[in-house]
Amino acid sequence: MDITTLLLTLADNQAVCMQDGARLHIDMPASAWMSDLRDAVKQHKGMLLRFLSAIPTHVASAETLFGWCDIYEERAAILEYEAGLSREDAERQAWQMLCDTVHAAL
């Protein structure tokens, strides 16, 4: 599962993501936890923690997760199709741009 699908899945399930140091806690209905979701959270834990560390409360609601997903996907698509970058490079740059945006908003 890619990061976009993960963010959307968490948001669809009204997840609240919280950071406690190097620990990630996700509050969401137990029925939503499928093995592929658990695997995706483990795979993208570092990315989620980096974003949460940029928020003063270290908590992201479902609405915040949807917003991150929209910004990330839009920027990655623009970089890939209009700037001619590979998907991997576009995603890497879109991620950095999103991190910069989150940090600038603080």
Buried (B, 14 or more C-beta within 10 A) or exposed (E): BEBBBBBBBBBEBBBBBBBEEEEBEBEBEEEBEEEEBEEBBEEBEEBBBEBBBBBEEBBBBBEBBBBBBEBBBEBBBBBBEEEEBEEEBBBBBBBEBBBEBBEEEE
